[in-house]
Amino acid sequence: MSNPRFYLATRSPRRRELLAQAGFAYAQLPLGAADVDETPRAGEAAVDYVLRVACDKAAAGWRAVKTGGLTVLPVLTADTTVVVDGAILGKPEDAAHARELLQRLSGRVHQVYTAVALANAAGPATRLSTSTVEFRGIAQTEIEHYVATGEPLDKAGAYAVQGRAAIFIKSISGSYSGIMGLPLFETAELLGTLGITPD
């Protein structure tokens, strides 16, 4: 993009789409899977977990900027997790795990936490989005069909709110873009602290 104001450090096409939708000018800063340990720590609360991972991603991105000879701009990152009964449901390891996660969410209410972090020389600043999602009961055949599409395999909680899983969702309270992976209200608020606004 012309005249980028910050870097977006993510592998998520959904986050890129949301930022473009909001009209922000940014440059892509891809992070490798090994750059940040996304394993929850023993006894770590979901909110603490998602904020820590987002901050770790931002710090890794900032290090990449400083050591890579890049133009120095702030680094924006985010992390999303799905929580049911206090348990963190990350991205499924495989199709069998995706089926298990969807069965766990079927007919239930769960929370989606997305933390946004913005790093510069002053360190990372954060915002947190919290949403509540209710799934209707999902038949096993529906789960099998959905998993077979491949859509759940790189999504927290094994579903995409903007994808085929929309037919499972009975109600949402909170941020739709936050459930997608980048809450635009909180993101714009955070970028605004550095005077960064949409073009």
C-alpha positions as CSV (number, residue, x, y, z in Angstrom):
1,M,0.0,0.0,0.0
2,S,1.1,3.6,-0.7
3,N,2.3,5.6,2.3
4,P,1.8,2.9,5.0
5,R,1.5,4.2,8.5
6,F,2.2,1.0,10.3
7,Y,3.0,-2.7,9.8
8,L,0.4,-5.5,10.2
9,A,2.2,-8.6,11.5
10,T,-0.2,-11.5,10.8
11,R,-0.7,-14.5,8.6
12,S,-4.5,-14.0,8.7
13,P,-6.1,-12.9,5.4
14,R,-9.2,-11.9,7.5
15,R,-7.3,-9.3,9.5
16,R,-5.9,-7.9,6.3
17,E,-9.4,-7.7,4.7
18,L,-10.8,-5.9,7.8
19,L,-8.0,-3.3,7.9
20,A,-8.5,-2.7,4.2
21,Q,-12.3,-2.4,4.7
22,A,-11.7,0.3,7.4
23,G,-9.4,2.2,5.0
24,F,-6.1,2.0,6.9
25,A,-2.8,2.2,4.9
26,Y,-0.4,-0.4,6.2
27,A,2.4,-2.7,5.1
28,Q,2.5,-6.5,5.6
29,L,5.0,-7.9,8.0
30,P,4.6,-11.7,8.0
31,L,5.5,-13.6,11.1
32,G,6.6,-17.2,11.0
33,A,4.8,-19.9,13.1
34,A,7.9,-20.3,15.2
35,D,8.1,-16.6,16.1
36,V,5.7,-16.8,19.0
37,D,4.8,-19.6,21.4
38,E,1.0,-19.7,21.5
39,T,0.8,-22.5,24.0
40,P,-1.4,-21.6,27.0
41,R,0.5,-21.7,30.3
42,A,-0.7,-23.8,33.2
43,G,-3.5,-22.0,35.0
44,E,-3.4,-19.0,32.6
45,A,-6.8,-17.3,32.3
46,A,-8.1,-16.8,28.8
47,V,-7.9,-13.0,28.9
48,D,-4.4,-13.1,30.2
49,Y,-3.5,-15.6,27.5
50,V,-4.8,-13.7,24.6
51,L,-3.3,-10.4,25.7
52,R,0.1,-12.1,26.3
53,V,0.1,-13.7,22.8
54,A,-0.9,-10.5,21.1
55,C,1.9,-8.6,23.0
56,D,4.5,-11.3,22.1
57,K,3.5,-11.1,18.5
58,A,3.9,-7.3,18.5
59,A,7.2,-7.6,20.2
60,A,8.4,-10.1,17.7
61,G,7.3,-7.9,14.9
62,W,9.0,-4.9,16.4
63,R,12.2,-6.8,16.7
64,A,11.9,-7.8,13.0
65,V,11.5,-4.1,12.0
66,K,14.5,-3.0,14.1
67,T,16.8,-5.8,13.0
68,G,15.6,-6.1,9.4
69,G,16.6,-2.7,8.2
70,L,13.0,-1.8,7.6
71,T,11.5,1.7,7.7
72,V,10.6,2.2,11.4
73,L,6.8,2.2,11.8
74,P,4.6,0.8,14.6
75,V,3.6,-2.9,14.5
76,L,0.0,-4.0,14.9
77,T,-0.9,-7.6,15.8
78,A,-3.9,-9.4,17.2
79,D,-4.8,-12.8,18.7
80,T,-8.2,-14.4,19.1
81,T,-9.3,-17.3,21.3
82,V,-12.6,-19.0,21.9
83,V,-13.5,-20.0,25.4
84,V,-16.2,-22.4,26.7
85,D,-16.6,-23.3,30.4
86,G,-13.3,-21.5,31.1
87,A,-11.4,-23.7,28.6
88,I,-9.4,-22.1,25.8
89,L,-10.2,-23.6,22.4
90,G,-7.4,-22.8,20.0
91,K,-7.0,-23.8,16.4
92,P,-7.7,-27.4,15.7
93,E,-4.7,-29.7,15.3
94,D,-6.5,-31.8,12.6
95,A,-9.9,-32.7,11.3
96,A,-10.7,-35.0,14.3
97,H,-9.9,-32.2,16.7
98,A,-12.0,-29.8,14.7
99,R,-15.0,-32.2,15.0
100,E,-14.4,-32.4,18.8
101,L,-14.3,-28.6,19.2
102,L,-17.5,-28.1,17.2
103,Q,-19.3,-30.8,19.2
104,R,-18.2,-29.0,22.3
105,L,-19.7,-25.7,21.0
106,S,-22.9,-27.2,19.7
107,G,-26.0,-25.9,21.5
108,R,-23.8,-23.8,23.8
109,V,-22.9,-20.2,24.6
110,H,-19.2,-19.3,24.4
111,Q,-16.9,-16.3,24.5
112,V,-14.6,-14.9,21.9
113,Y,-11.7,-12.8,23.1
114,T,-9.6,-10.8,20.7
115,A,-6.6,-8.8,21.9
116,V,-5.0,-6.1,19.7
117,A,-1.5,-4.9,20.4
118,L,0.4,-2.0,18.9
119,A,4.2,-1.9,19.4
120,N,6.6,1.0,18.9
121,A,9.7,2.2,20.8
122,A,7.6,2.9,23.9
123,G,6.5,-0.8,24.0
124,P,3.2,-2.5,23.3
125,A,-0.2,-1.0,24.0
126,T,-3.3,-3.2,24.0
127,R,-7.1,-3.3,23.6
128,L,-9.4,-6.2,24.3
129,S,-12.7,-7.2,22.6
130,T,-15.0,-9.6,24.3
131,S,-18.0,-11.1,22.5
132,T,-20.5,-13.8,23.3
133,V,-21.8,-16.3,20.7
134,E,-24.6,-18.8,21.0
135,F,-24.6,-21.9,18.7
136,R,-27.7,-23.8,17.9
137,G,-27.5,-27.6,18.2
138,I,-25.4,-28.9,15.3
139,A,-26.1,-32.4,13.9
140,Q,-23.1,-34.7,13.5
141,T,-23.7,-34.9,9.8
142,E,-23.5,-31.0,9.6
143,I,-20.2,-31.1,11.6
144,E,-18.8,-33.7,9.2
145,H,-19.8,-31.7,6.2
146,Y,-18.4,-28.5,7.6
147,V,-15.0,-30.1,8.6
148,A,-14.8,-31.6,5.1
149,T,-14.8,-28.1,3.6
150,G,-11.4,-27.4,5.4
151,E,-12.7,-24.0,6.6
152,P,-12.4,-24.8,10.4
153,L,-8.8,-26.0,10.3
154,D,-7.0,-22.6,10.8
155,K,-9.7,-20.9,12.9
156,A,-9.8,-20.5,16.7
157,G,-12.6,-22.7,18.0
158,A,-12.8,-24.4,14.6
159,Y,-15.2,-22.0,12.9
160,A,-15.4,-18.8,10.9
161,V,-18.2,-16.5,11.8
162,Q,-18.1,-15.0,8.3
163,G,-18.0,-18.4,6.6
164,R,-20.2,-21.4,6.4
165,A,-20.5,-21.7,10.2
166,A,-22.8,-18.6,10.1
167,I,-25.7,-21.0,9.8
168,F,-24.8,-22.4,13.3
169,I,-24.9,-19.1,15.0
170,K,-28.1,-18.3,16.9
171,S,-27.0,-15.0,18.4
172,I,-24.0,-12.7,18.8
173,S,-23.4,-10.0,21.5
174,G,-20.3,-7.9,20.9
175,S,-18.0,-7.3,18.0
176,Y,-18.6,-9.1,14.7
177,S,-15.2,-8.0,13.5
178,G,-13.7,-9.1,16.8
179,I,-15.0,-12.6,16.3
180,M,-13.5,-12.5,12.8
181,G,-10.2,-11.7,14.4
182,L,-9.7,-7.9,14.4
183,P,-12.2,-5.7,16.3
184,L,-12.2,-2.6,14.3
185,F,-13.5,-0.3,17.0
186,E,-10.7,-1.2,19.4
187,T,-8.1,-1.3,16.6
188,A,-9.1,2.2,15.4
189,E,-9.0,3.5,19.0
190,L,-5.5,2.0,19.5
191,L,-4.1,3.3,16.2
192,G,-5.6,6.7,17.0
193,T,-3.4,7.0,20.1
194,L,-0.5,7.4,17.6
195,G,-2.5,9.7,15.4
196,I,-3.1,7.0,12.8
197,T,-6.5,7.3,11.1
198,P,-8.1,5.8,8.0
199,D,-7.2,7.3,4.7
